[in-house]
Amino acid sequence: MFEPGRASFIPYVMAGDPDVDTTRAIAAALTRAGAAAIELGIPYGDPLADGPTIAAAGQRALANGTRVADVLALAGRIRDDGGAPVVLFTYVNPILQYGIERFVADAAAAGVAGAIVPDLPLEESVGLRAAFAARGLIFPLLVAPSTSRQRAARLAEASTGFVYVVSRLGVTGAGSEPDFSPVREQLAMLREVTAKPLAVGFGISRASHVAQIAPFADGIIVGSAIIDAYAGAAGDAAARSVEAFVRSLQL
């Protein structure tokens, strides 16, 4: 998933927006464009970390009937297509409703690499992390700009696969020209406490953003801007729009 000397591209896409077949086509386009992994969002009605673009995509996916089982089945099809490894992005409630053991077993059967659960505090994550570890699945945790060095070290130690470094306070979303100086300082601090890969997300939407972050990070996560890139399109048309946008990022 990560290669020495370059920042891996990790795009996010909401499963089922505007439909499951389109998400599958977009995943293929992202793989062609060089994605090292794909964050596959599970739509949820109360997405605390999602900005307006991803939240709206989740609502569209829910409205057309996309459920957890559909996302897991889609992950399996992406694997069968030869797609980049899938890391599920979900909230804890859908996992609890589905059943932890069932969720982890079905995720492993679908060939996913792991999952990111942004609303699960470190102190409450032990059981879920253990369930994922038992299946050989990764479980990255999030480090925010406001996270202290001591807590960041604990989060990094508990993370598997990589550490998700949040570039700004608040929710996800494509911004204009955010100040990445604080996240560069956060990355430097994390390098002192962990050797695990550091992937940066939240607010990265332009080639200029990538240029500012890539020299310091092991991974670049782009989400809202990808959803914006295929707005109003479906199927192959959506996939072509996404591929063109990703190539414009000059990753």
C-alpha positions in Angstrom: 0.0 0.0 0.0 2.9 2.3 0.7 6.2 2.7 -1.2 9.4 4.3 0.1 10.1 7.7 -1.4 6.6 8.6 -2.7 3.2 9.5 -1.2 0.6 6.9 -2.0 -2.7 8.0 -3.4 -5.7 6.9 -1.3 -9.0 8.2 -2.7 -12.3 8.0 -0.9 -15.6 7.2 -2.6 -19.1 6.8 -1.2 -20.5 3.3 -2.0 -23.8 3.6 -3.8 -23.6 7.2 -4.9 -25.4 7.6 -7.3 -25.6 3.7 -7.5 -23.5 0.7 -6.8 -22.6 0.0 -10.4 -21.2 3.6 -10.7 -19.1 3.1 -7.6 -17.7 0.0 -9.1 -16.8 1.8 -12.3 -15.2 4.7 -10.3 -13.2 2.2 -8.3 -11.8 0.8 -11.6 -10.9 4.3 -12.8 -9.2 5.1 -9.5 -7.2 1.9 -9.8 -6.1 2.8 -13.3 -5.2 6.3 -12.1 -2.7 4.8 -9.6 -4.7 4.4 -6.3 -2.7 2.5 -3.7 -5.9 1.8 -1.8 -9.5 2.9 -2.0 -11.5 4.2 1.0 -15.0 2.8 0.5 -17.6 4.7 2.5 -20.5 3.0 4.0 -23.5 5.4 4.0 -24.7 6.4 7.4 -27.4 8.9 8.5 -25.4 10.7 11.2 -21.9 11.1 9.7 -20.1 13.2 12.3 -16.8 13.6 10.5 -18.3 14.2 7.0 -18.5 17.5 5.4 -21.5 18.5 3.2 -20.3 16.9 0.0 -19.7 13.4 1.5 -22.8 13.7 3.8 -25.0 14.4 0.7 -23.4 11.5 -1.1 -24.3 9.3 1.8 -27.9 10.5 1.8 -28.2 9.7 -1.9 -26.8 6.3 -1.3 -29.1 5.6 1.5 -32.1 6.9 -0.5 -31.4 4.4 -3.3 -31.2 1.5 -0.8 -27.5 1.0 -0.3 -26.9 -0.9 2.9 -23.9 -2.4 4.7 -24.3 -5.8 3.0 -24.4 -4.1 -0.4 -21.1 -2.3 0.4 -19.4 -5.5 1.5 -20.6 -7.2 -1.7 -19.3 -4.3 -3.7 -15.9 -4.6 -2.0 -15.8 -8.2 -3.1 -16.6 -7.2 -6.7 -13.8 -4.5 -6.7 -11.4 -7.2 -5.5 -12.6 -9.6 -8.3 -12.1 -6.7 -10.8 -8.4 -6.5 -9.8 -9.0 -3.2 -8.0 -6.8 -1.5 -5.5 -7.2 -2.8 -1.9 -10.3 -1.5 -0.2 -10.3 0.1 3.3 -13.9 0.5 4.5 -14.7 3.9 6.0 -17.7 3.6 8.4 -19.0 4.7 11.8 -19.3 2.5 14.8 -23.1 2.3 14.8 -23.5 0.5 11.5 -21.0 -2.1 12.6 -22.8 -2.6 15.9 -26.1 -3.0 14.1 -24.7 -5.5 11.7 -22.9 -7.3 14.4 -19.1 -7.0 15.1 -18.1 -10.6 14.4 -20.4 -10.8 11.4 -19.1 -7.5 10.0 -15.4 -8.5 10.4 -16.0 -12.0 9.0 -17.9 -10.6 5.9 -15.3 -7.9 5.4 -12.5 -10.5 5.4 -14.5 -12.7 3.0 -14.9 -9.7 0.7 -11.1 -9.2 0.7 -11.0 -5.8 2.2 -7.7 -4.6 3.8 -9.4 -3.1 6.9 -11.5 -0.3 8.1 -11.4 3.3 9.5 -14.0 4.2 12.2 -13.6 7.9 12.9 -16.1 8.2 15.8 -14.6 5.4 17.9 -12.4 6.7 20.7 -9.1 4.9 21.4 -10.3 3.8 24.8 -13.4 2.2 23.4 -11.7 0.6 20.4 -9.9 -2.4 22.0 -12.6 -5.0 21.2 -13.1 -3.9 17.6 -9.3 -3.6 16.9 -8.8 -7.1 18.3 -11.6 -8.5 16.1 -9.9 -6.9 13.0 -6.5 -8.1 14.0 -7.7 -11.6 14.4 -8.6 -11.6 10.7 -5.4 -9.9 9.7 -7.2 -6.6 8.8 -5.8 -3.2 9.4 -7.4 -0.6 11.7 -5.9 2.9 11.3 -6.7 5.5 13.9 -7.0 9.3 13.4 -4.7 11.9 14.8 -6.1 15.5 14.8 -4.2 18.8 14.7 -5.1 19.4 18.3 -3.9 15.9 19.5 -1.2 16.1 22.1 2.2 14.4 21.5 1.5 11.9 24.3 -1.9 10.9 23.0 -0.7 10.9 19.3 1.9 8.4 20.4 -0.7 6.2 21.9 -2.9 6.5 18.8 0.0 5.7 16.5 1.0 2.7 18.6 -2.6 1.3 18.5 -3.0 2.0 14.7 -2.4 -0.8 12.2 -1.6 -0.3 8.6 -1.1 3.4 8.8 -1.9 6.5 10.9 -4.6 8.7 9.5 -3.4 12.3 10.0 -6.2 14.9 9.9 -5.0 18.0 8.2 -7.5 20.4 9.9 -10.0 20.7 12.6 -13.7 20.1 11.7 -15.2 17.9 9.0 -14.1 16.7 5.6 -14.5 18.9 2.6 -12.7 20.5 -0.4 -11.3 23.8 0.7 -9.7 26.6 -1.2 -6.1 27.1 0.1 -5.9 25.8 3.6 -2.8 26.4 5.7 -0.9 23.1 5.8 1.9 24.3 8.1 0.3 22.8 11.3 -0.1 19.4 9.7 3.5 19.5 8.5 4.5 20.2 12.1 2.2 17.3 13.3 3.8 15.0 10.8 7.3 15.9 12.0 6.2 15.2 15.6 4.7 11.8 14.6 7.9 10.8 12.8 9.5 11.1 16.3 7.1 8.7 17.9 6.3 6.1 15.2 7.7 4.4 12.2 4.3 3.6 10.8 3.2 5.2 7.5 1.4 8.6 7.9 -1.5 9.3 5.5 -3.0 12.8 5.4 -6.6 13.6 4.7 -9.4 16.2 5.1 -9.4 19.2 2.8 -6.9 18.0 0.1 -8.5 18.9 -3.2 -6.0 20.5 -5.6 -2.6 19.8 -7.2 -1.2 22.7 -5.1 -2.4 20.9 -1.9 -0.8 17.7 -3.0 2.5 19.5 -3.7 2.5 21.0 -0.2 1.8 17.7 1.6 3.3 14.9 -0.5 7.0 15.6 0.4 6.1 15.1 4.1 3.5 12.3 4.0 3.4 8.6 3.1 -0.1 8.9 1.8 -2.5 11.5 0.4 -6.2 11.0 1.0 -8.7 12.8 -1.3 -12.4 12.5 -0.9 -14.9 15.4 -1.3 -13.1 16.6 -4.4 -13.6 13.2 -6.1 -17.3 13.3 -5.4 -17.5 16.8 -6.7 -15.7 15.6 -9.9 -18.5 13.3 -10.9 -21.4 15.3 -9.7 -24.5 14.7 -11.8 -22.9 11.8 -13.7 -23.3 8.1 -13.5 -21.7 4.9 -14.9 -18.7 5.3 -17.3 -19.2 9.0 -17.6 -18.7 9.4 -13.9 -15.6 7.2 -14.0 -14.1 9.2 -16.8 -14.6 12.4 -14.9 -13.0 11.0 -11.8 -10.0 9.6 -13.7 -9.4 13.0 -15.4 -9.6 14.8 -12.1 -7.2 12.4 -10.4 -4.7 12.8 -13.1 -4.9 16.6 -12.7 -3.7 16.3 -9.1 -0.3 15.3 -10.5 0.2 12.6 -7.8 
